[in-house]
Amino acid sequence: MKFSIIHEKTLKPNQIEIQHEDKFFPHLTKSQEDYIEKEWKKSKKKVENRGGQLFNGDLFQYINSKVVKNGLKVNVASTNYMMYVVTRTKEFTNYFSKSEKSFPLAVSISIITSDNYIVLNKRKGVDLDEGKFHVIGGFMDRNCDFNEKGLPDPFHAISREVKEEIGIDINVRTTDLLGIINDNETPHYEFCFRTKLNITFSQLLNYFENSDTDGELNNLKKVKNLPEILSNFIQNNHDKISATGEAYLLLLGKKQFGQSWLDKIHILKSKN
């Protein structure tokens, strides 16, 4: 499988506790550091040749998580985007087989409009999954995504990402965390959120087209949030959806339409 669903639990901000250990991952030898610097420059050049840009950034390293009585407890450390880009490659694994990897923590969200559309996007100028469907999201930023207690806050992170990418503010009080998924192909973990808007998809598109966004998205796409339409979209676009994007849509569909909907998806996919 391209992905794993780690947790399935609907939670609000006060039900999530994230503890940050000030420890950097991965621990590297000098030869590994030199290799990473060299490969990072190559990766940046590849993206630039496609008309994009690649920036390093301070991220949170996922360590572990567990369901507790009042919600979810997550332990994280520190990493950065350069480490993620290079240590996830087969070349790095073959060259440094026993090295630690970077497993950064990201956030993604299903935005559902008032006319019942799920908002999707296709990214441009990125190093992964360019041109593939995904929901809105990005990595948690170790420099700014904290709550009033100074703890890492995924709700702050997803609010920031939505504002940066499509130019709107979401209401955290009506936003739920649905679970955590893992991308097994380019290993990282994602908090998966859901929120509902009081505007239509056309109105949202107008906000997006007239807002000063970060330019990561080509345009916004939509899929009707109905059982058969969503299942058909997933199956017909299986190779055109990012690993975590597909995992997220399956998780969302299960939450809304039940286990029988998910079981039918897997039966149909096995026949294709």
Backbone as CSV, one residue per row, in Angstrom:
resi,resn,N_x,N_y,N_z,CA_x,CA_y,CA_z,C_x,C_y,C_z
1,MET,0.836,-1.200,0.000,0.000,0.000,0.000,0.873,1.253,0.000
2,LYS,0.368,2.291,-0.681,1.098,3.551,-0.731,1.012,4.317,0.573
3,PHE,0.082,3.918,1.452,-0.159,4.698,2.666,-0.640,3.795,3.788
4,SER,-0.620,4.332,5.001,-1.183,3.655,6.171,-2.026,4.669,6.939
5,ILE,-3.150,4.219,7.474,-3.943,5.065,8.364,-3.553,4.702,9.789
6,ILE,-2.911,5.652,10.474,-2.343,5.389,11.799,-3.396,5.489,12.895
7,HIS,-4.192,6.550,12.847,-5.253,6.752,13.839,-6.510,7.239,13.137
8,GLU,-7.657,6.828,13.646,-8.950,7.335,13.183,-9.728,7.776,14.413
9,LYS,-9.733,9.078,14.649,-10.423,9.578,15.831,-10.754,11.048,15.600
10,THR,-12.021,11.410,15.744,-12.447,12.786,15.531,-12.204,13.588,16.798
11,LEU,-11.397,14.648,16.683,-10.953,15.395,17.858,-11.015,16.897,17.634
12,LYS,-11.118,17.625,18.744,-11.049,19.083,18.770,-9.686,19.494,19.352
13,PRO,-9.323,20.796,19.242,-7.987,21.240,19.685,-7.623,20.854,21.117
14,ASN,-8.572,20.926,22.047,-8.261,20.626,23.446,-8.101,19.140,23.720
15,GLN,-8.267,18.309,22.692,-8.121,16.861,22.862,-6.811,16.324,22.287
16,ILE,-5.942,17.229,21.836,-4.665,16.829,21.259,-3.523,17.446,22.058
17,GLU,-2.591,16.624,22.466,-1.398,17.109,23.174,-0.159,16.676,22.397
18,ILE,0.661,17.626,22.023,1.897,17.333,21.302,3.076,17.799,22.142
19,GLN,3.948,16.893,22.470,5.157,17.207,23.229,6.350,17.256,22.284
20,HIS,7.104,18.360,22.349,8.236,18.568,21.457,9.557,18.405,22.215
21,GLU,10.304,17.392,21.832,11.636,17.193,22.400,12.647,17.924,21.519
22,ASP,13.462,18.746,22.125,14.421,19.555,21.363,15.614,18.690,20.957
23,LYS,15.362,17.846,19.983,16.350,16.888,19.507,16.219,16.812,17.993
24,PHE,17.337,16.873,17.268,17.272,16.943,15.813,17.471,15.575,15.176
25,PHE,16.650,15.302,14.157,16.749,14.069,13.387,16.969,14.415,11.915
26,PRO,17.691,13.604,11.194,18.456,12.446,11.674,19.814,12.851,12.233
27,HIS,20.407,11.942,13.027,21.786,12.122,13.477,22.699,11.655,12.343
28,LEU,23.619,12.493,11.944,24.405,12.208,10.744,25.906,12.220,11.000
29,THR,26.608,11.416,10.224,28.063,11.488,10.208,28.467,12.610,9.248
30,LYS,29.732,12.951,9.260,30.218,14.012,8.374,30.017,13.636,6.909
31,SER,30.261,12.375,6.557,30.091,11.952,5.175,28.626,12.025,4.758
32,GLN,27.711,11.704,5.684,26.287,11.816,5.388,25.875,13.268,5.195
33,GLU,26.379,14.152,6.024,26.079,15.580,5.890,26.550,16.114,4.541
34,ASP,27.755,15.722,4.149,28.295,16.172,2.856,27.442,15.645,1.707
35,TYR,27.032,14.391,1.807,26.185,13.787,0.779,24.855,14.531,0.674
36,ILE,24.239,14.829,1.815,22.950,15.511,1.832,23.049,16.907,1.216
37,GLU,24.098,17.640,1.541,24.289,18.972,0.961,24.386,18.890,-0.569
38,LYS,25.137,17.913,-1.056,25.316,17.753,-2.500,23.993,17.389,-3.173
39,GLU,23.252,16.431,-2.599,22.000,15.990,-3.194,20.917,17.059,-3.090
40,TRP,20.969,17.835,-2.046,20.006,18.936,-1.887,20.159,19.954,-3.017
41,LYS,21.374,20.272,-3.355,21.627,21.201,-4.457,21.103,20.642,-5.776
42,LYS,21.258,19.327,-5.969,20.737,18.691,-7.181,19.207,18.758,-7.222
43,SER,18.574,18.508,-6.076,17.116,18.538,-6.008,16.585,19.939,-6.287
44,LYS,17.248,20.940,-5.737,16.830,22.318,-5.975,16.923,22.663,-7.459
45,LYS,17.988,22.195,-8.089,18.198,22.485,-9.508,17.107,21.832,-10.358
46,LYS,16.721,20.607,-10.038,15.677,19.907,-10.782,14.361,20.670,-10.718
47,VAL,14.011,21.136,-9.529,12.759,21.866,-9.367,12.824,23.205,-10.095
48,GLU,13.951,23.881,-10.013,14.124,25.163,-10.712,14.002,24.988,-12.221
49,ASN,14.490,23.864,-12.745,14.396,23.594,-14.178,12.950,23.394,-14.629
50,ARG,12.078,23.046,-13.688,10.654,22.897,-13.996,9.868,24.173,-13.705
51,GLY,10.590,25.221,-13.339,9.947,26.497,-13.084,9.520,26.725,-11.656
52,GLY,9.954,25.858,-10.737,9.587,26.008,-9.334,10.758,26.414,-8.470
53,GLN,10.533,26.417,-7.168,11.586,26.735,-6.206,11.485,25.778,-5.033
54,LEU,12.624,25.449,-4.468,12.691,24.538,-3.331,13.403,25.252,-2.188
55,PHE,12.729,25.314,-1.033,13.286,26.013,0.120,13.427,25.056,1.296
56,ASN,14.490,25.224,2.044,14.619,24.485,3.289,13.729,25.154,4.335
57,GLY,13.288,24.393,5.310,12.445,24.943,6.362,12.513,24.063,7.584
58,ASP,12.256,24.645,8.750,12.313,23.919,10.018,10.994,23.201,10.269
59,LEU,11.071,21.878,10.426,9.881,21.046,10.552,9.907,20.242,11.846
60,PHE,8.774,19.625,12.152,8.684,18.712,13.292,8.876,17.278,12.808
61,GLN,9.663,16.511,13.564,9.888,15.096,13.285,8.887,14.259,14.077
62,TYR,8.101,13.468,13.377,7.159,12.564,14.054,7.932,11.441,14.745
63,ILE,7.639,11.209,16.020,8.263,10.112,16.776,7.248,8.985,16.998
64,ASN,6.161,9.294,17.673,5.109,8.307,17.897,3.840,9.013,18.360
65,SER,2.755,8.242,18.429,1.490,8.796,18.909,0.656,7.670,19.491
66,LYS,-0.243,8.040,20.377,-1.138,7.041,20.957,-2.453,7.691,21.381
67,VAL,-3.508,6.890,21.286,-4.819,7.341,21.741,-4.859,7.230,23.258
68,VAL,-5.273,8.309,23.906,-5.426,8.311,25.361,-6.890,8.589,25.692
69,LYS,-7.224,8.564,26.955,-8.617,8.676,27.383,-9.293,9.927,26.842
70,ASN,-8.595,11.045,26.910,-9.208,12.317,26.513,-8.879,12.744,25.087
71,GLY,-8.174,11.885,24.326,-7.861,12.280,22.957,-6.643,11.593,22.381
72,LEU,-5.666,12.394,21.980,-4.501,11.874,21.285,-3.244,12.564,21.803
73,LYS,-2.213,11.776,22.071,-0.929,12.308,22.514,0.121,11.986,21.461
74,VAL,0.871,12.994,21.032,1.861,12.843,19.970,3.202,13.366,20.458
75,ASN,4.261,12.618,20.187,5.616,13.045,20.526,6.375,13.388,19.254
76,VAL,7.023,14.548,19.262,7.759,15.002,18.085,9.136,15.506,18.503
77,ALA,10.024,15.582,17.520,11.336,16.195,17.699,11.509,17.208,16.561
78,SER,12.732,17.430,16.116,12.990,18.438,15.087,13.664,17.817,13.873
79,THR,13.358,18.378,12.706,14.035,18.027,11.469,13.918,19.218,10.535
80,ASN,14.278,19.058,9.264,14.032,20.132,8.307,13.720,19.539,6.932
81,TYR,13.324,20.402,6.009,12.855,19.925,4.710,13.991,19.348,3.871
82,MET,15.177,19.898,4.000,16.320,19.365,3.265,16.560,17.905,3.649
83,MET,16.494,17.598,4.935,16.690,16.224,5.391,15.614,15.310,4.829
84,TYR,14.392,15.805,4.794,13.286,15.015,4.259,13.493,14.705,2.781
85,VAL,13.867,15.696,2.002,14.029,15.514,0.560,15.084,14.462,0.251
86,VAL,16.203,14.511,0.949,17.331,13.634,0.607,17.233,12.263,1.271
87,THR,16.869,12.197,2.558,16.907,10.901,3.249,15.786,9.958,2.821
88,ARG,14.777,10.473,2.114,13.693,9.593,1.660,14.043,8.832,0.380
89,THR,15.138,9.172,-0.273,15.459,8.588,-1.577,16.051,7.182,-1.437
90,LYS,15.866,6.371,-2.485,16.448,5.036,-2.499,17.967,5.107,-2.509
91,GLU,18.490,6.139,-3.176,19.949,6.297,-3.252,20.545,6.493,-1.868
92,PHE,19.901,7.318,-1.059,20.406,7.547,0.302,20.325,6.262,1.123
93,THR,19.200,5.556,1.006,19.019,4.314,1.757,20.050,3.263,1.341
94,ASN,20.327,3.174,0.056,21.313,2.205,-0.422,22.725,2.565,0.040
95,TYR,22.995,3.872,0.088,24.338,4.331,0.431,24.572,4.320,1.933
96,PHE,23.512,4.660,2.691,23.598,4.702,4.158,22.464,3.856,4.731
97,SER,22.572,2.568,4.614,21.466,1.653,4.912,21.001,1.723,6.371
98,LYS,21.887,2.069,7.299,21.524,2.073,8.713,21.259,3.482,9.249
99,SER,21.232,4.453,8.374,21.025,5.829,8.824,19.578,6.071,9.229
100,GLU,19.389,7.003,10.172,18.050,7.469,10.503,17.481,8.275,9.341
101,LYS,16.174,8.394,9.310,15.506,9.148,8.267,14.751,10.336,8.879
102,SER,14.397,11.231,8.012,13.532,12.338,8.415,12.085,11.956,8.146
103,PHE,11.245,12.042,9.174,9.814,11.757,9.048,9.027,12.977,9.511
104,PRO,8.920,13.988,8.656,8.272,15.234,9.091,6.760,15.094,9.241
105,LEU,6.196,16.054,9.953,4.774,16.053,10.275,4.078,17.143,9.468
106,ALA,3.042,16.743,8.726,2.308,17.663,7.866,0.847,17.734,8.303
107,VAL,0.106,18.631,7.664,-1.327,18.770,7.906,-2.040,18.840,6.558
108,SER,-3.258,18.323,6.489,-4.066,18.429,5.282,-5.526,18.536,5.692
109,ILE,-6.344,19.085,4.781,-7.727,19.342,5.169,-8.680,19.141,4.000
110,SER,-9.821,18.557,4.319,-10.926,18.488,3.381,-11.826,19.685,3.668
111,ILE,-11.863,20.607,2.717,-12.743,21.761,2.819,-14.013,21.425,2.041
112,ILE,-15.153,21.472,2.725,-16.431,21.144,2.101,-17.256,22.427,2.002
113,THR,-17.623,22.787,0.787,-18.343,24.037,0.556,-19.831,23.881,0.874
114,SER,-20.547,25.023,0.875,-21.965,24.993,1.235,-22.806,24.254,0.207
115,ASP,-22.307,24.144,-1.041,-23.008,23.354,-2.049,-22.454,21.933,-2.150
116,ASN,-21.770,21.507,-1.081,-21.353,20.115,-0.865,-20.323,19.607,-1.870
117,TYR,-19.294,20.414,-2.105,-18.148,19.983,-2.897,-16.923,19.862,-1.997
118,ILE,-16.118,18.823,-2.249,-14.809,18.688,-1.599,-13.802,19.439,-2.468
119,VAL,-12.990,20.272,-1.832,-12.029,21.098,-2.567,-10.708,20.354,-2.707
120,LEU,-10.237,20.217,-3.935,-8.964,19.580,-4.239,-8.075,20.575,-4.973
121,ASN,-6.823,20.198,-5.160,-5.910,21.048,-5.919,-4.902,20.186,-6.654
122,LYS,-4.211,20.814,-7.587,-3.047,20.217,-8.234,-1.874,21.161,-8.022
123,ARG,-0.793,20.634,-7.452,0.342,21.495,-7.123,1.243,21.711,-8.329
124,LYS,1.945,22.841,-8.298,2.894,23.154,-9.363,4.224,23.565,-8.737
125,GLY,5.316,23.332,-9.480,6.634,23.782,-9.046,7.107,23.165,-7.749
126,VAL,6.714,21.905,-7.470,7.118,21.222,-6.241,7.967,20.003,-6.597
127,ASP,8.631,19.435,-5.606,9.519,18.312,-5.884,8.800,16.965,-5.834
128,LEU,7.574,16.940,-5.319,6.819,15.686,-5.213,5.396,15.850,-5.734
129,ASP,4.917,14.844,-6.433,3.506,14.762,-6.827,3.026,15.978,-7.613
130,GLU,3.913,16.549,-8.407,3.498,17.691,-9.222,2.421,17.247,-10.204
131,GLY,1.325,18.014,-10.254,0.235,17.702,-11.163,-0.745,16.661,-10.664
132,LYS,-0.525,16.118,-9.460,-1.446,15.133,-8.900,-2.463,15.807,-7.980
133,PHE,-3.628,15.157,-7.857,-4.658,15.668,-6.964,-4.228,15.517,-5.507
134,HIS,-4.554,16.516,-4.715,-4.366,16.442,-3.274,-5.339,17.419,-2.635
135,VAL,-5.556,17.259,-1.337,-6.321,18.247,-0.594,-5.369,19.361,-0.160
136,ILE,-5.911,20.449,0.369,-5.090,21.574,0.809,-4.238,21.147,2.001
137,GLY,-2.975,21.563,2.042,-2.140,21.210,3.185,-0.685,21.575,2.999
138,GLY,0.113,21.189,3.961,1.545,21.464,3.939,2.173,20.992,5.243
139,PHE,3.443,21.266,5.412,4.152,20.813,6.611,3.970,21.779,7.773
140,MET,3.969,21.229,8.986,3.967,22.065,10.180,5.297,22.801,10.278
141,ASP,5.226,24.081,10.591,6.399,24.955,10.651,6.870,25.067,12.101
142,ARG,8.121,24.667,12.333,8.667,24.670,13.682,8.935,26.077,14.214
143,ASN,8.775,27.084,13.382,9.002,28.461,13.821,7.726,29.193,14.228
144,CYS,6.565,28.660,13.845,5.353,29.444,14.127,4.129,28.647,14.539
145,ASP,4.101,27.335,14.335,2.871,26.586,14.587,2.792,26.074,16.023
146,PHE,2.518,27.017,16.932,2.400,26.712,18.361,1.102,27.308,18.907
147,ASN,0.615,26.740,20.010,-0.565,27.308,20.671,-0.140,28.256,21.782
148,GLU,-1.125,28.748,22.538,-0.840,29.747,23.580,0.003,29.183,24.724
149,LYS,0.070,27.839,24.824,0.904,27.206,25.852,2.321,26.931,25.357
150,GLY,2.596,27.269,24.100,3.917,27.037,23.540,4.131,25.634,23.015
151,LEU,3.036,24.882,22.832,3.135,23.515,22.330,2.802,23.490,20.833
152,PRO,3.397,22.574,20.066,3.079,22.470,18.635,1.583,22.307,18.427
153,ASP,1.034,23.036,17.462,-0.415,23.089,17.283,-0.789,22.833,15.823
154,PRO,-1.274,21.635,15.504,-1.653,21.330,14.120,-2.850,22.140,13.634
155,PHE,-3.741,22.565,14.545,-4.870,23.401,14.137,-4.389,24.765,13.657
156,HIS,-3.384,25.317,14.328,-2.783,26.563,13.855,-2.137,26.340,12.496
157,ALA,-1.456,25.209,12.344,-0.760,24.912,11.087,-1.735,24.830,9.916
158,ILE,-2.862,24.129,10.098,-3.786,23.987,8.967,-4.498,25.297,8.673
159,SER,-4.772,26.101,9.689,-5.360,27.420,9.455,-4.411,28.290,8.639
160,ARG,-3.136,28.245,8.980,-2.120,29.021,8.252,-2.017,28.548,6.809
161,GLU,-1.977,27.230,6.599,-1.843,26.693,5.249,-3.026,27.093,4.364
162,VAL,-4.231,27.014,4.892,-5.416,27.378,4.114,-5.357,28.862,3.733
163,LYS,-4.965,29.695,4.679,-4.855,31.131,4.396,-3.795,31.393,3.341
164,GLU,-2.643,30.745,3.452,-1.554,30.965,2.506,-1.881,30.441,1.109
165,GLU,-2.589,29.315,1.035,-2.771,28.645,-0.251,-4.027,29.064,-1.008
166,ILE,-5.108,29.380,-0.284,-6.321,29.768,-1.012,-6.918,31.095,-0.546
167,GLY,-6.331,31.706,0.481,-6.699,33.073,0.836,-7.911,33.247,1.722
168,ILE,-8.358,32.188,2.420,-9.514,32.329,3.304,-9.136,31.929,4.728
169,ASP,-9.954,32.380,5.676,-9.810,31.983,7.077,-10.829,30.893,7.385
170,ILE,-10.405,29.866,8.094,-11.336,28.820,8.518,-11.603,28.976,10.012
171,ASN,-12.733,28.489,10.443,-13.134,28.543,11.842,-12.647,27.281,12.549
172,VAL,-11.680,27.431,13.425,-11.111,26.273,14.123,-12.172,25.566,14.961
173,ARG,-13.144,26.314,15.468,-14.179,25.722,16.316,-15.077,24.756,15.551
174,THR,-15.166,24.924,14.236,-15.970,24.006,13.429,-15.085,23.097,12.575
175,THR,-13.819,22.989,12.948,-12.858,22.141,12.251,-12.511,20.943,13.127
176,ASP,-12.549,19.752,12.553,-12.259,18.518,13.294,-10.997,17.859,12.762
177,LEU,-10.239,17.244,13.671,-9.172,16.330,13.266,-9.792,14.950,13.100
178,LEU,-9.585,14.321,11.939,-10.173,13.006,11.669,-9.219,11.858,11.940
179,GLY,-7.899,12.124,11.884,-6.945,11.047,12.100,-5.558,11.420,11.628
180,ILE,-4.664,10.432,11.637,-3.289,10.598,11.165,-3.012,9.533,10.118
181,ILE,-2.403,9.927,9.002,-2.025,8.980,7.966,-0.523,9.055,7.714
182,ASN,0.013,7.998,7.106,1.438,7.929,6.794,1.622,7.614,5.321
183,ASP,2.467,8.389,4.665,2.843,8.123,3.274,3.992,7.129,3.291
184,ASN,3.762,5.922,2.781,4.789,4.889,2.803,5.794,5.014,1.668
185,GLU,5.458,5.795,0.631,6.362,5.943,-0.509,7.387,7.052,-0.263
186,THR,6.941,8.183,0.222,7.833,9.294,0.588,7.529,9.611,2.049
187,PRO,8.100,8.843,2.966,7.607,8.765,4.338,7.471,10.104,5.061
188,HIS,6.232,10.411,5.426,5.912,11.511,6.321,4.514,11.258,6.863
189,TYR,4.171,11.955,7.911,2.891,11.767,8.575,2.039,13.023,8.408
190,GLU,0.719,12.831,8.318,-0.176,13.968,8.135,-1.346,13.905,9.106
191,PHE,-1.586,15.040,9.784,-2.838,15.235,10.500,-3.906,15.557,9.459
192,CYS,-5.046,14.865,9.506,-6.113,15.062,8.522,-7.305,15.767,9.163
193,PHE,-7.660,16.911,8.602,-8.743,17.729,9.146,-9.923,17.802,8.188
194,ARG,-11.054,18.242,8.732,-12.245,18.509,7.928,-12.899,19.793,8.437
195,THR,-13.314,20.634,7.499,-14.050,21.844,7.878,-15.120,22.118,6.836
196,LYS,-16.170,22.833,7.235,-17.254,23.185,6.329,-17.336,24.701,6.214
197,LEU,-17.562,25.176,4.983,-17.662,26.601,4.707,-19.119,27.001,4.494
198,ASN,-19.404,28.288,4.693,-20.751,28.796,4.410,-20.791,29.534,3.075
199,ILE,-19.869,29.197,2.180,-19.840,29.754,0.833,-19.795,28.620,-0.180
200,THR,-20.208,28.892,-1.408,-20.203,27.889,-2.465,-18.804,27.732,-3.045
201,PHE,-18.650,26.691,-3.871,-17.353,26.492,-4.515,-17.030,27.659,-5.441
202,SER,-17.997,28.182,-6.154,-17.761,29.316,-7.056,-17.289,30.541,-6.284
203,GLN,-17.877,30.777,-5.114,-17.446,31.904,-4.286,-16.030,31.680,-3.764
204,LEU,-15.737,30.449,-3.373,-14.387,30.127,-2.914,-13.374,30.340,-4.031
205,LEU,-13.716,29.900,-5.225,-12.829,30.074,-6.370,-12.549,31.549,-6.623
206,ASN,-13.542,32.390,-6.431,-13.358,33.829,-6.602,-12.392,34.380,-5.559
207,TYR,-12.534,33.933,-4.290,-11.581,34.333,-3.244,-10.165,33.928,-3.637
208,PHE,-10.022,32.686,-4.085,-8.710,32.151,-4.448,-8.069,32.957,-5.577
209,GLU,-8.837,33.250,-6.592,-8.301,33.945,-7.767,-7.972,35.404,-7.486
210,ASN,-8.549,35.967,-6.428,-8.325,37.383,-6.130,-7.554,37.620,-4.841
211,SER,-6.959,36.570,-4.288,-6.194,36.681,-3.054,-4.700,36.595,-3.329
212,ASP,-3.922,37.153,-2.437,-2.462,37.099,-2.529,-1.993,35.815,-1.857
213,THR,-1.998,34.708,-2.611,-1.617,33.403,-2.064,-0.143,33.119,-2.323
214,ASP,0.330,31.956,-1.831,1.746,31.629,-1.966,2.119,31.069,-3.334
215,GLY,1.150,30.858,-4.216,1.429,30.442,-5.588,1.743,28.975,-5.769
216,GLU,1.521,28.133,-4.735,1.832,26.708,-4.853,0.797,25.951,-5.683
217,LEU,-0.411,26.487,-5.800,-1.492,25.759,-6.451,-1.762,26.305,-7.842
218,ASN,-1.928,25.383,-8.797,-2.319,25.782,-10.147,-3.731,26.341,-10.153
219,ASN,-4.638,25.578,-9.612,-6.037,25.966,-9.531,-6.736,25.038,-8.548
220,LEU,-7.982,25.322,-8.291,-8.766,24.486,-7.397,-9.684,23.582,-8.211
221,LYS,-9.838,22.365,-7.740,-10.730,21.398,-8.357,-11.821,21.042,-7.351
222,LYS,-12.847,20.369,-7.821,-13.933,19.990,-6.929,-14.433,18.590,-7.262
223,VAL,-14.941,17.917,-6.250,-15.629,16.642,-6.451,-16.839,16.645,-5.519
224,LYS,-17.976,16.240,-6.039,-19.197,16.248,-5.243,-19.071,15.271,-4.081
225,ASN,-19.481,15.733,-2.901,-19.337,14.950,-1.681,-20.528,14.009,-1.499
226,LEU,-20.637,13.057,-2.437,-21.675,12.034,-2.394,-21.011,10.664,-2.524
227,PRO,-21.569,9.615,-1.901,-20.891,8.311,-1.837,-20.413,7.773,-3.183
228,GLU,-21.310,7.664,-4.146,-20.941,7.055,-5.427,-19.975,7.941,-6.214
229,ILE,-20.208,9.241,-6.186,-19.341,10.161,-6.932,-17.933,10.150,-6.360
230,LEU,-17.816,10.169,-5.031,-16.491,10.156,-4.412,-15.777,8.831,-4.686
231,SER,-16.480,7.712,-4.587,-15.836,6.412,-4.839,-15.383,6.306,-6.287
232,ASN,-16.207,6.785,-7.222,-15.822,6.750,-8.636,-14.607,7.633,-8.899
233,PHE,-14.568,8.780,-8.255,-13.425,9.682,-8.441,-12.136,9.017,-7.974
234,ILE,-12.167,8.391,-6.814,-10.962,7.748,-6.273,-10.491,6.630,-7.197
235,GLN,-11.408,5.799,-7.654,-11.031,4.653,-8.485,-10.588,5.060,-9.886
236,ASN,-11.265,6.051,-10.457,-10.910,6.492,-11.806,-9.623,7.295,-11.857
237,ASN,-9.201,7.843,-10.697,-8.012,8.692,-10.657,-6.942,8.127,-9.726
238,HIS,-6.978,6.823,-9.526,-6.064,6.183,-8.567,-4.596,6.575,-8.783
239,ASP,-4.152,6.630,-10.035,-2.761,6.954,-10.341,-2.519,8.459,-10.463
240,LYS,-3.575,9.239,-10.288,-3.454,10.690,-10.432,-3.643,11.425,-9.100
241,ILE,-3.734,10.653,-8.023,-3.904,11.222,-6.688,-2.658,10.897,-5.876
242,SER,-2.157,11.860,-5.111,-0.999,11.590,-4.258,-1.361,10.523,-3.230
243,ALA,-0.342,9.863,-2.678,-0.580,8.771,-1.723,-1.401,9.241,-0.527
244,THR,-0.994,10.359,0.079,-1.738,10.844,1.236,-3.074,11.454,0.822
245,GLY,-3.145,11.987,-0.398,-4.422,12.496,-0.882,-5.452,11.393,-0.991
246,GLU,-5.045,10.238,-1.520,-5.954,9.105,-1.618,-6.324,8.565,-0.240
247,ALA,-5.333,8.458,0.634,-5.607,7.983,1.992,-6.604,8.900,2.681
248,TYR,-6.414,10.191,2.465,-7.307,11.155,3.114,-8.738,11.019,2.603
249,LEU,-8.925,10.908,1.296,-10.268,10.791,0.744,-10.956,9.507,1.202
250,LEU,-10.183,8.425,1.344,-10.747,7.176,1.858,-11.155,7.322,3.319
251,LEU,-10.303,7.990,4.100,-10.626,8.228,5.509,-11.875,9.103,5.634
252,LEU,-11.941,10.156,4.842,-13.098,11.048,4.863,-14.368,10.305,4.465
253,GLY,-14.293,9.518,3.389,-15.462,8.766,2.950,-15.951,7.792,4.004
254,LYS,-15.026,7.119,4.656,-15.405,6.179,5.718,-16.098,6.906,6.860
255,LYS,-15.567,8.067,7.240,-16.158,8.844,8.330,-17.587,9.257,7.992
256,GLN,-17.802,9.604,6.737,-19.111,10.130,6.337,-20.107,9.046,5.949
257,PHE,-19.623,8.011,5.241,-20.535,7.053,4.619,-20.452,5.652,5.212
258,GLY,-19.489,5.411,6.113,-19.444,4.149,6.819,-18.469,3.129,6.248
259,GLN,-18.243,2.059,7.020,-17.304,1.004,6.656,-17.723,0.286,5.382
260,SER,-19.021,0.136,5.169,-19.487,-0.572,3.975,-19.078,0.165,2.703
261,TRP,-19.057,1.500,2.758,-18.588,2.303,1.621,-17.120,2.002,1.347
262,LEU,-16.311,1.963,2.397,-14.876,1.688,2.237,-14.641,0.279,1.724
263,ASP,-15.396,-0.688,2.242,-15.246,-2.072,1.782,-15.546,-2.188,0.291
264,LYS,-16.539,-1.487,-0.166,-16.896,-1.528,-1.574,-15.790,-0.927,-2.439
265,ILE,-15.155,0.116,-1.951,-14.033,0.734,-2.668,-12.933,-0.294,-2.889
266,HIS,-12.556,-1.017,-1.843,-11.458,-1.984,-1.954,-11.833,-3.148,-2.870
267,ILE,-13.072,-3.599,-2.831,-13.502,-4.678,-3.727,-13.400,-4.235,-5.169
268,LEU,-13.885,-3.027,-5.456,-13.853,-2.521,-6.831,-12.435,-2.293,-7.314
269,LYS,-11.566,-1.778,-6.423,-10.181,-1.529,-6.818,-9.464,-2.831,-7.137
270,SER,-9.790,-3.892,-6.409,-9.113,-5.172,-6.655,-9.513,-5.770,-7.997
271,LYS,-10.682,-5.337,-8.528,-11.137,-5.850,-9.819,-10.539,-5.099,-10.987
272,ASN,-10.020,-3.884,-10.733,-9.487,-3.065,-11.830,-8.091,-3.492,-12.243
